[in-house]
Amino acid sequence: MFLFGELPYITGLYERARRELDNDEDVQIDGVKELLIAARQSYRDELKQFARRITPLHLSKCLQYIRNLSLMSRRMTPDLITIVMAAKQIMGDQYALHVAQLANEYSYASEHAASREWDDVPEVKLGIDQARLPDGEVHSMVNRLPGPPLSWRTLELKRNPSLPEKHRWKYQWNPHSQCSYTPEDERIENFRTRVFDRAKAIIGNDLARTEKFTTSVKDGIDIRDTLRHWYDKDIYVKVIPPSRGTLDACVMLFDSPSDPRDYPWRTTWFAEHKDESTLAFYATNFGEEMVGPGIGLARYGGALFLYPPIWIPEIWSDPRLDFTETLEERLIAAACLHSRGRQIAMLSTLPPGGGWRRLARRHKKTLVHVPLSSFSDEQVQQLRMVHVLNGREVRSYAEEFIRRV
């Protein structure tokens, strides 16, 4: 970047336009859009189905943020830190890392590196008005074509750990000690409460009825029935009775149908205090994605919450549930077995099929479906991430290594 005087990615776009005899008048501006789109593809390739969904609306907001930051800096075109900062604020650290790495890539450098004639040429590293020679000495340099003034600025991004670091952390893992990350516990419990509230509202709507207005509008005017009986000149109101019973079980299916090969880690966690649920889930193997010393990352495929917390046998080895065939059926059967209420909230993409409803009726339960689409995709992707800590003492420094999607 210090050699070109502009982003190497933008320089590569100019070179591509010259080779293909395209118009390059707007490359400096449109190149930022291409950079964000290319970084989105790189981000998806790394995280695959667990990547946050980056829509054209997100890219539009990011470009608008880049423009505003550039104007505040009195610049006509954005610099690298402006682009990366906007990407971090709108789409998170991981996407911002892909933007920063891709912006410093010159696509035509690989062609020169592939030729053997450059193998013995010594390397010089450039900085702001300085250069480091192959022998390690630093000398001052003069740029005869200086562009906008450059200065060092700091932007905090949590980097991806290197492969040797991941192997070392995995080797040092103590298999007899693990616990959860407290901020994630609070987020998932708050989300469970929202799902319970949404399910209770759905139960209340199923019991709603309509009656003629007399002295009170009750739960609001029913516009549909009022128009339907317009010839009577009467107003009809809605009556939603309070939901009966309690909800103490919630099944969340984030990925259904789930492939057992993708979710080998299956366990049951018990509450550390009265505000946490008894949690049984299946997730990816946290040992394959180490993000810090004593910190592994897994992603939920499905989970069962029992609140208030109770002690239950390990559902993945309970012989009473061996009649089930899939991971989802085992969670639903466990919820029916251990729930004390008649209704079970189920969060999933599609409504439960006939087989799952028959399974619930077998235990005299009813599944109340809450659509997963009623919650934002960004929130769901963030909630699916579960960081496993190798002991409670890891909680003191876990925040330094944990990155948000």
C-alpha positions in Angstrom: 0.0 0.0 0.0 2.9 2.4 0.8 4.4 1.6 -2.6 1.2 2.2 -4.7 0.0 5.2 -2.7 -3.5 3.6 -2.8 -5.2 0.4 -1.8 -3.5 -2.6 -3.6 -6.9 -4.0 -4.4 -8.0 -0.8 -6.2 -4.7 -0.8 -8.1 -5.5 -4.4 -9.2 -8.9 -3.2 -10.5 -7.1 -0.5 -12.5 -4.8 -3.1 -14.0 -7.7 -5.4 -14.8 -9.5 -2.5 -16.6 -6.4 -1.8 -18.7 -6.0 -5.4 -19.6 -9.6 -5.8 -20.6 -9.8 -2.3 -22.2 -12.6 -1.3 -19.9 -13.4 2.2 -18.8 -11.6 3.0 -15.5 -12.9 6.4 -14.7 -15.0 5.3 -11.8 -12.8 2.5 -10.5 -11.7 4.6 -7.4 -15.3 4.8 -6.3 -16.9 1.6 -7.6 -13.8 -0.3 -6.4 -14.9 0.1 -2.8 -18.2 -1.6 -3.7 -16.3 -4.4 -5.3 -14.1 -4.7 -2.3 -17.0 -5.1 0.1 -18.7 -7.7 -2.2 -15.5 -9.7 -2.6 -14.9 -9.6 1.2 -18.5 -10.9 1.6 -17.7 -13.9 -0.6 -14.5 -14.6 1.3 -16.4 -14.3 4.6 -19.0 -16.8 3.5 -16.4 -19.2 2.2 -14.8 -19.3 5.7 -17.9 -19.5 7.9 -20.1 -21.3 5.4 -23.6 -21.8 6.8 -22.7 -20.1 10.1 -21.9 -16.8 8.4 -24.1 -13.8 9.0 -26.3 -13.0 6.1 -25.0 -9.8 4.6 -27.7 -8.2 2.4 -27.6 -5.3 -0.1 -29.1 -3.2 2.7 -26.2 -3.9 4.9 -23.7 -3.0 2.1 -25.7 0.2 1.4 -25.5 1.2 5.1 -21.8 0.5 5.1 -21.2 2.6 2.0 -23.2 5.4 3.6 -21.2 5.2 6.8 -17.9 5.2 4.7 -19.1 8.4 3.0 -19.9 10.1 6.2 -16.6 9.2 7.9 -14.7 10.4 4.8 -16.5 13.7 4.9 -15.8 14.1 8.6 -12.1 13.5 7.8 -12.4 16.1 4.9 -11.5 13.4 2.3 -13.0 12.9 -1.1 -12.1 9.2 -1.2 -12.0 6.8 1.8 -8.8 5.5 3.2 -8.3 1.9 4.5 -9.0 2.5 8.2 -12.3 4.3 7.2 -13.5 1.3 5.2 -12.5 -1.2 7.8 -14.0 0.8 10.7 -17.3 1.1 8.8 -17.3 -2.7 8.0 -16.6 -3.5 11.7 -19.4 -1.3 13.0 -22.0 -2.6 10.5 -21.0 -6.2 10.0 -18.7 -7.2 12.8 -15.0 -8.0 13.4 -14.8 -11.1 11.3 -16.1 -9.4 8.1 -13.9 -6.4 8.8 -10.9 -8.7 9.0 -11.7 -10.0 5.5 -12.1 -6.5 4.2 -8.7 -5.5 5.6 -6.9 -8.6 4.3 -8.5 -8.3 0.8 -7.8 -4.6 0.5 -4.0 -5.2 0.9 -4.0 -8.0 -1.7 -2.6 -7.1 -5.2 -4.1 -9.7 -7.5 -1.3 -9.5 -10.0 1.5 -10.0 -7.5 1.0 -13.8 -7.6 1.9 -13.8 -11.3 5.4 -12.3 -10.6 5.8 -14.5 -7.5 5.2 -17.6 -9.6 8.1 -16.8 -12.0 11.5 -18.2 -10.8 13.4 -15.1 -11.9 12.2 -13.3 -8.7 13.3 -16.0 -6.3 16.7 -14.5 -5.5 15.6 -10.9 -5.4 15.9 -9.4 -1.9 12.7 -8.0 -0.3 12.3 -4.4 1.0 9.5 -3.5 3.3 8.0 0.0 3.0 6.3 2.2 5.6 5.4 5.9 5.9 8.5 7.7 4.6 10.6 4.7 5.7 12.0 1.5 4.3 13.4 -1.6 6.0 16.2 -3.2 3.9 16.9 -6.9 3.8 19.6 -6.6 6.4 17.1 -5.1 8.9 18.3 -1.5 8.7 15.6 1.2 8.5 16.2 4.3 6.3 14.2 7.4 5.5 12.6 7.6 2.1 11.2 10.5 0.0 8.0 10.0 -2.0 8.2 12.1 -5.1 4.5 11.7 -5.8 2.9 12.1 -2.4 -0.8 11.7 -2.2 -3.0 12.7 0.7 -1.0 12.9 4.0 -0.7 9.6 5.8 -0.6 8.9 9.5 -0.7 5.9 11.8 -4.0 5.2 13.4 -5.2 2.4 15.6 -8.2 0.2 15.1 -8.8 -2.8 17.4 -9.8 -6.0 15.6 -9.6 -9.5 17.2 -7.4 -11.4 14.8 -7.8 -15.1 13.8 -5.5 -17.3 15.7 -2.7 -19.1 13.7 -2.7 -22.8 13.1 0.2 -23.5 15.5 -1.7 -21.6 18.3 -4.9 -23.6 17.7 -2.9 -26.9 17.9 -1.2 -25.8 21.1 -4.4 -24.7 22.8 -6.1 -27.9 21.8 -3.2 -30.0 23.2 -3.4 -28.1 26.5 -7.2 -28.6 26.9 -8.2 -30.2 30.2 -11.1 -32.7 29.3 -12.3 -32.8 32.9 -13.3 -29.1 33.2 -15.6 -27.0 31.1 -18.1 -24.2 31.6 -20.0 -21.6 29.6 -19.3 -17.9 28.9 -21.5 -15.8 31.2 -22.6 -13.0 28.7 -23.7 -15.7 26.2 -25.7 -17.4 29.0 -27.5 -14.1 29.7 -28.3 -13.5 26.0 -29.7 -17.0 25.3 -31.8 -16.9 28.5 -33.3 -13.5 27.5 -34.0 -15.0 24.1 -35.7 -18.0 25.7 -37.9 -15.6 27.7 -38.9 -13.9 24.4 -39.8 -17.2 22.9 -41.9 -18.1 25.9 -43.7 -14.7 25.6 -44.3 -15.2 21.9 -45.7 -18.7 22.5 -48.0 -17.5 25.2 -49.3 -14.8 22.8 -50.0 -17.5 20.2 -51.8 -19.6 22.7 -54.0 -16.6 23.7 -54.8 -15.8 20.0 -56.1 -19.3 19.5 -58.6 -18.8 22.3 -59.7 -15.4 21.2 -63.4 -14.7 20.5 -65.5 -11.8 19.2 -68.6 -10.3 20.8 -70.7 -7.2 20.4 -69.6 -3.9 22.0 -71.6 -3.1 25.1 -69.7 -1.1 27.8 -66.0 -1.9 27.1 -63.8 -2.3 24.1 -62.1 -5.3 25.9 -59.0 -6.2 23.9 -59.7 -3.8 21.0 -62.1 -3.4 18.2 -62.3 -6.3 15.8 -62.3 -4.5 12.4 -63.0 -7.7 10.4 -66.2 -8.7 12.2 -67.3 -5.1 12.5 -67.2 -4.7 8.7 -68.7 -8.2 8.2 -71.7 -7.1 10.2 -71.8 -3.5 8.9 -75.5 -3.9 8.0 -76.3 -4.4 11.8 -74.6 -1.0 12.6 -72.9 -2.7 15.6 -69.3 -2.7 16.7 -67.6 -5.9 17.6 -64.7 -6.2 20.0 -62.1 -8.9 20.6 -61.9 -10.9 23.9 -58.6 -12.7 24.5 -58.8 -14.8 27.6 -55.6 -15.3 29.7 -53.7 -18.3 28.7 -54.1 -21.3 31.0 -51.2 -23.4 32.2 -47.5 -22.6 32.2 -44.7 -23.0 29.8 -41.6 -24.6 31.2 -40.1 -26.2 28.2 -38.7 -24.7 24.9 -37.2 -26.6 22.0 -35.1 -24.5 19.6 -34.2 -26.1 16.2 -31.8 -23.8 14.4 -30.8 -26.3 11.7 -33.5 -28.8 10.7 -33.1 -31.4 9.4 -29.8 -31.8 11.2 -27.0 -34.1 10.0 -25.6 -36.0 13.0 -22.1 -35.9 11.4 -22.2 -32.1 11.6 -23.2 -32.0 15.3 -21.1 -34.7 17.2 -21.1 -32.8 20.5 -24.2 -33.7 22.5 -24.5 -33.0 26.2 -26.7 -31.6 29.0 -25.7 -28.6 31.1 -27.3 -27.8 34.5 -28.0 -24.4 35.9 -25.4 -22.5 37.9 -28.1 -20.4 39.6 -31.9 -20.0 39.7 -32.1 -17.7 36.6 -30.6 -20.2 34.2 -32.3 -23.1 32.5 -31.5 -26.8 32.4 -30.0 -27.0 28.9 -29.6 -30.1 26.6 -28.3 -29.5 23.1 -26.3 -30.8 20.2 -23.7 -28.7 18.6 -20.5 -28.7 16.5 -17.3 -29.9 18.0 -15.7 -27.0 20.0 -12.3 -28.8 19.9 -12.0 -28.2 16.2 -12.3 -24.4 16.5 -10.1 -23.0 19.2 -10.2 -19.2 19.5 -8.0 -18.7 22.6 -6.2 -20.5 25.4 -8.8 -22.6 27.0 -11.6 -21.2 24.8 -13.4 -23.3 22.1 -16.2 -22.3 19.8 -19.2 -24.4 18.9 -22.5 -23.7 17.2 -25.9 -25.0 18.3 -27.9 -27.2 16.0 -30.7 -27.6 18.4 -31.4 -27.0 22.1 -33.9 -27.9 24.9 -34.5 -25.4 27.7 -36.3 -26.4 30.9 -37.1 -23.4 33.2 -37.4 -23.3 36.2 -34.3 -25.5 36.2 -34.7 -29.1 37.3 -32.4 -32.1 37.5 -32.9 -34.6 34.6 -30.9 -37.6 33.5 -28.5 -37.1 30.6 -31.0 -37.2 27.6 -28.4 -38.5 25.1 -27.9 -41.7 27.1 -31.4 -42.1 28.6 -32.8 -45.5 27.4 -36.3 -44.2 27.6 -35.6 -42.0 24.6 -33.9 -44.7 22.5 -37.1 -45.1 20.3 -36.3 -41.7 18.6 -34.4 -41.7 15.3 -33.2 -38.1 14.8 -31.6 -35.5 17.0 -34.7 -33.3 16.7 -37.0 -36.1 17.8 -34.8 -36.8 20.9 -35.0 -33.2 22.0 -38.8 -33.1 21.5 -39.3 -36.4 23.3 -37.1 -35.2 26.2 -39.1 -32.0 26.4 -42.4 -34.0 26.5 -40.9 -36.4 29.2 -39.6 -33.7 31.6 -42.1 -30.9 31.0 -44.7 -30.3 33.7 -47.0 -28.2 31.5 -49.3 -29.2 28.7 -47.7 -27.0 26.0 -44.2 -26.9 24.7 -42.8 -24.0 22.8 -41.0 -25.0 19.7 -38.8 -22.5 17.7 -38.1 -23.7 14.1 -38.1 -22.7 10.5 -41.1 -24.8 9.5 -44.2 -25.9 11.6 -43.9 -29.3 13.2 -45.0 -32.2 11.0 -47.4 -34.9 11.8 -44.8 -37.3 13.2 -43.6 -34.7 15.8 -47.2 -33.9 16.8 -48.0 -37.5 17.2 -44.9 -37.8 19.4 -46.2 -35.0 21.6 -49.7 -36.4 21.8 -48.2 -39.7 23.0 -47.1 -37.8 26.1 -50.4 -35.7 26.2 -48.5 -32.6 25.1 -49.1 -29.9 22.5 -46.4 -28.2 20.4 -46.8 -24.4 20.1 -44.8 -23.4 17.0 -42.9 -20.1 17.0 -41.5 -19.2 13.5 -37.7 -18.7 13.5 -38.2 -16.0 10.9 -40.0 -13.8 13.4 -36.5 -13.0 14.9 -33.7 -11.3 13.0 -31.1 -13.4 11.2 -28.2 -11.5 12.9 -29.6 -12.2 16.3 -30.1 -15.9 15.6 -26.6 -16.4 14.2 -25.1 -14.7 17.2 -27.1 -16.8 19.6 -26.1 -20.0 17.9 -22.5 -19.4 18.9 -21.5 -21.0 22.2 -18.0 -20.5 23.6 -16.8 -23.4 25.9 -14.3 -22.4 28.5 -11.8 -24.8 30.1 -12.7 -23.8 33.7 -14.2 -20.8 35.5 -10.9 -19.1 35.8 -10.9 -18.6 32.0 -13.8 -16.2 32.3 -11.5 -13.6 33.6 -9.8 -13.1 30.2 -12.2 -14.7 27.7 -13.5 -11.4 26.5 -10.0 -10.6 25.0 -10.3 -13.6 22.6 -14.0 -13.9 21.8 -15.2 -12.2 18.6 -18.7 -11.5 17.5 -19.9 -12.5 14.1 
